[in-house]
């Protein structure tokens, strides 16, 4: 492989990774629009600024963690297992904060 080909491959990979990173950063506020809009149409959705901040931190943390796994872990099986475990942990934390399925002090009621 010559030097130009390696540079093209590296710049293409960096663009793809940065595009994924930008997508994560843009997806968080778009996802947070769902409960924001729902609050205007339903009295059952009652989020506070704190709820939006926590949800934003959880979504951003999960997204950036997945991006880190995809960048650093080379084995396909390990990637899948780690991303799956991360998504399960995210969903369990989200459910605990929403309805308190484990009855912890941080659980929603």
ROSEGU-45560 format. One line per 2 residues: number of its first residue (from 1); for each residue x, y, z of C-alpha. Coordinates in steps of 0.2 Angstrom, whole numbers, padded with zeros to 4 digits. Layout:
N
NUM) X/Y/Z  ...
This chain:
109
1) 0000/0000/0000  0007/0017/-0005
3) 0007/0032/0007  -0007/0041/-0002
5) -0018/0026/-0001  -0015/0024/0017
7) -0019/0042/0020  -0035/0041/0010
9) -0040/0025/0020  -0036/0034/0037
11) -0045/0050/0032  -0060/0040/0026
13) -0061/0030/0043  -0059/0047/0053
15) -0073/0054/0043  -0084/0039/0046
17) -0080/0039/0065  -0083/0058/0066
19) -0099/0057/0057  -0105/0043/0069
21) -0100/0054/0083  -0110/0069/0076
23) -0125/0058/0074  -0124/0053/0092
25) -0123/0071/0098  -0138/0076/0086
27) -0149/0061/0091  -0149/0065/0109
29) -0159/0082/0108  -0170/0074/0094
31) -0175/0060/0106  -0178/0072/0120
33) -0190/0081/0109  -0202/0066/0111
35) -0206/0069/0129  -0205/0087/0127
37) -0219/0087/0114  -0229/0074/0123
39) -0230/0085/0138  -0241/0097/0128
41) -0253/0083/0122  -0254/0072/0138
43) -0256/0076/0156  -0247/0059/0160
45) -0230/0065/0154  -0223/0077/0167
47) -0205/0079/0165  -0195/0092/0174
49) -0179/0101/0169  -0170/0088/0180
51) -0178/0073/0171  -0172/0081/0154
53) -0154/0083/0161  -0153/0065/0168
55) -0161/0058/0152  -0148/0068/0141
57) -0134/0062/0152  -0139/0044/0150
59) -0142/0045/0132  -0126/0054/0128
61) -0116/0042/0140  -0123/0027/0132
63) -0120/0034/0114  -0102/0039/0118
65) -0099/0022/0127  -0105/0013/0111
67) -0094/0024/0100  -0079/0020/0112
69) -0083/0001/0110  -0084/0002/0092
71) -0068/0012/0090  -0057/0002/0102
73) -0063/-0016/0102  -0058/-0026/0086
75) -0067/-0043/0089  -0084/-0043/0082
77) -0091/-0055/0095  -0084/-0044/0109
79) -0091/-0029/0101  -0108/-0037/0100
81) -0107/-0043/0118  -0101/-0026/0125
83) -0114/-0016/0116  -0128/-0028/0121
85) -0123/-0027/0139  -0122/-0008/0138
87) -0139/-0007/0131  -0146/-0019/0144
89) -0138/-0008/0158  -0145/0008/0150
91) -0163/0001/0149  -0162/-0006/0167
93) -0156/0011/0173  -0169/0020/0163
95) -0183/0009/0169  -0177/0011/0187
97) -0177/0029/0186  -0194/0029/0177
99) -0204/0017/0188  -0193/0010/0201
101) -0193/-0008/0196  -0179/-0012/0209
103) -0186/-0001/0223  -0170/0008/0225
105) -0169/0026/0233  -0167/0033/0216
107) -0182/0024/0208  -0196/0034/0201
109) -0214/0031/0209
